[in-house]
């Protein structure tokens, strides 16, 4: 196995508007996310919209740090202890990450969110969810927290702006629902971070760039880019074993990310440029276990091309239709 390499985030942040550096500028100290698994499910799993979830989804692969302590406060404490040893951080965002974190009665959501916000070192919330699970009452609740002075991010898992791709991976929503969610969030002045996956079945890196253009046309404050992991316990794993899906090579992913960054206006904050899966469930590609190597490669490629975020953003081409 190739050994992981070290990485200096200050180098990446010279060329990319990273979330960590954005928080450091605004708070005057490091602020870290603490991942929380609040026990939610998903309408694409419980039968409301479907069964089994997305073809690529084993949620452990997307929330490996979401601890399973008995309650929110227990998870926050466990996360604090880990980050205190690693970084010395003293301020945190409570990141409701696992599955669909707005998929409950609004009073239950308020109870769970308030547990996190009751902690004096928690400066706000980041709430991961689906575009079809953000009704007005939930958005109004998030606006209340923002009005109270907390930082609030609504993280929407779009993955692709192409409806035929969303159908292929069994997402259970379309781009129109994403558009409606962003419009409703912005009407309440809430910040939106959109998740996009590079390497989805049938898509090229140029398709991911087109998805980015469609997202930017609507307006977005933050972005997360992930490579597609093939992990155990998923339909995608079966497709990969049968040779029906071939993951991207690492440098193809790096090149796609570099182009997306360069085409993104410099005021948009990148919360993530890659993602890893736990080695015990990761099947392919192997490089998805090399977070720092991928980030180093992205930084080097930006340097070689002398590109920075926003350099290719002026006069962005109009995105093609999603289907």
N, C-alpha and C positions, 0 to 999 in steps of 0.2 A: 504494500500500500504506500502511496506517495504521502510524505509527511506534510501536514498543514504548515503554512508559513505565517509569520507575524505580519501585522498590517497597521499602518498609522492612519487613522481616520482623518487627520488634518490634511493629508495629501489629497484624499478623495474630495474633501470639502473645498479645496482650492478650485475644483472644476465642477462640483455639483452642489446644489443647495440642499444639504442634508438636514434631516429632522433633528438629529442630535446637536448639530451646530446652531440650528435655528433656535432650539430651546435654550442652549447655552447663552446665546446673545440676549434673549428676552428675559431670562430668569437670573442671569449672572452666575449660574452654577449648573452642574450637570443635573438633568432630569431624565430618569429612566422609566420605561414602561414596566409594569408588573402584570404579567399575564394571569387572568382569572378564568377558571372554568366554573360557571355558575349553574351548571346542570341543565342548560337549555337543550332543546332538540331542534328540528328543522322541518318546515312544511314539506320539504322534498324527501323526508324520511318517514314521517308519521302518518302518511296517507292523505294528508290535506291536498298536496299537489302530486305526490308520488311516493314511491318506496325505494329504499336503497341509496338515495342521494345521487350526487354527481358521479360519473363514471370513474373519476380520479380520486374520490374523497374517502380517505381514512383520516379522520380529523386529527389524529395523533401527529400526522406528518406536518400539519400546519400550525399546531399549537403544542410543540414538544415541551414547553416550559409551563403549560397550564397545569398547576398542581391540583391534586384531588384531596385537599384538606376538607374538613367538615363544613367550613363556611368561608365566606368572602374574607373575613378578618384573618382567619387562619392562613389562607393563601397569601394575603398581603404580607403577613409577618414572615412566612417562609421565604417569600421573594426578597424581602428586605435583607434578611440574613445573608442570602447568597450574594446580592449586589453590594452589600457593605464590604464583604471580603474582596470582591472583584474590582470595584470601582470607587468605593467610598461615597456613592451617591446618597443624598439626604432628602431629595425631592422626587416624587413619583407621579406618573399617570397610571390610573387603574385601567388596565386594558382588558375589557370583557371580550374574549377572543374566541373561545371554542363554540362552534356551531352558530346558531342565529340568536344574537343577544338582544333582540327586541321582540322576540317571539313569545310573549306572555302578556297577561293583563297589565295595564299600565300601573296599577297600584303595586303589583308584585315587582315590576321593574323599578319603581321608585324606592321600594324597600331595599332591594339589592344594591342599586346605585348609591343610595344614601349611606349604606354601610361603608362603602369605600370612601365616599366623600367626607365621612365623619372623622377620618384620620387626619391629624394636623399636617402630616408630611405629604398628603395626596393633593396635588394642585388641580386635578381634573380627571376627565374620563375620555377614553377612546373606546368606541362601541362598534364592534364588528357585526355586520348583518348583511341581509340580502336586499336588493332594491324593491322587492315586492313585500317587504315586512316592515315598512316605516309609515304607519298610519299617522294622521294629523296629531292624535293625542300623544304619541311617542315623541314626535318632533317638538311639540309644545313643551313636553316635559324636559327635553334636552335644552331647550331655550331657557327654561326657568333656571337651570343650573348655570348656564352661561351668564344670565342676568345677575346671578349671585356672585359672579367673579371667578368661576371655575373655567378652566380650559376644557373645551368640548370638541371632539372630533367624531364625525359620523363616518365610519369606514364601510364603503359599499363594495361588495364582491361582484364586480361585473365580469371580469376575466376576458371577455371578447365582446366587441360591438357587432359581431356578425351573428344574426339570428340562427342561421343554419348550423353554425358551430355550437351555439348554446343548446340547440336541440340535440345535436350529435352527442354532447357530453351530459345530456339530461339535467341541465341547470334548472328547468322549471320556471324560467322567466325570460323575458325578451328585452331588447334594447329600449323599447318604448317605456317599459316599467322603470328602467334605470333613469331615463330622461325625466319622467314624472317625479321620481324620488329626489333627484338633484334639484329640480325646480322648486319643489316644496321645501327642501332644506334651505336653499338659498333665500327663499321668501322669509325665512326666520333668521337669516344671517348666520346660519350654522356652517362650519367648515367641513368640507367633504374630502375624504381621501379615497381614491378609487383604486381597486386592485385589478391588475391585468396579468394574465399568464401568457408567457411566450412559449411556443412549442405545442400548442393544442393540436389535436388530431385534424389533419387536413389543412392546417394553416402554415403559412410561410412567415419568416420574420417581417416581410413587407405587410402582411395582414395585421400583425401586431402594431406596426407603425400606423396603419390606417385606423385601427381601434383607438390608438392614442389621439389621432387627429379628431376623431368624433367626440372623444371625451373633452378635449381642449376646446372644441367649438361650444360645448355647453358651459364651460367654465368649471374649474376644479382647483382646490387649494393645495391638495396633496396627492401623491401617487405612490403606489407600491407595485413593483414588478417582481414576478416570481417565474422561475423555470418550472415546467411541468415535471413533477416527480411521478415515477411509477412505483407504487408502494403496495405491499401485501394487503390482501383483503379487499381488492377493488376490481371492478369490471375492466378497468384499463390494464391491470396486471394480466388478466386473461388475454386481452387483445394483444398485449406486448409478447406474451409467450407464444401466441399463434403467428407472430410476425406481422400482425395487422397495424401495429403502431411502432414507429421508430423515433426514439428521442433525439433531440438536437445534440450535436457536438458542442463542447464547451465554448469554443471560439466562435461558433455561429451564434450562440446565445450572447456572448460578450459583444459581438458586432451589432446585434440587434439592440441591445441596451444602449450602447454608445450612440447609435442613431436616434433612439428615442429621447435620450437625455439632451442631445444637441438640438433637437426640434422642440424641446419643452421650454416655454418662457421661464426666465430666471427667477421669477417670484413664486413659482410653484415649488412646494417643498417635497423632496423625495424622502419618504419614510423608509423605503427599502429598495435595493437594487438587485437583490437575489434572495433566495431562501433555501434552507436546508431541510432534510428529512432525517429522522432518527435512523441510524445505521441498521438497527435491528429490524426495521420494516422496509428500508429502501431497497428496491430491486434495480432500478436504472433511472437516469444515467449515474454512474459512480461519482462523477464530479459534483453532483448535488450535495455531497457530503463535505465539500471543500470550500466553505464560505469565504475564507480569507484569500484563498488562491483565486477565486472568481473575482472578488473585489479588487485584488491587485491587478488582475488582467484587464479589468474595465478601466482602472486608473491608467495603466500603461498605454492602453489603446487610445484613450483620450489624449494623453501626452504625445504619442506618436503622430496623431492626426492634428494636434494642436487645437482641440475642440474643448469648449466649455458649454455648460448648460445655457441654452438660449441663443447660441451662435447661429443656428439655422432656423430659429423660430420666427423671424420676421417674414411676413408674407407667406404664412403657412398655407400649403395647398388645401383646398377643400376636400374633406373626406368623401370617399365613395359611399354609396348607399350600403346598408348593412347586408342586403341580400339582392 
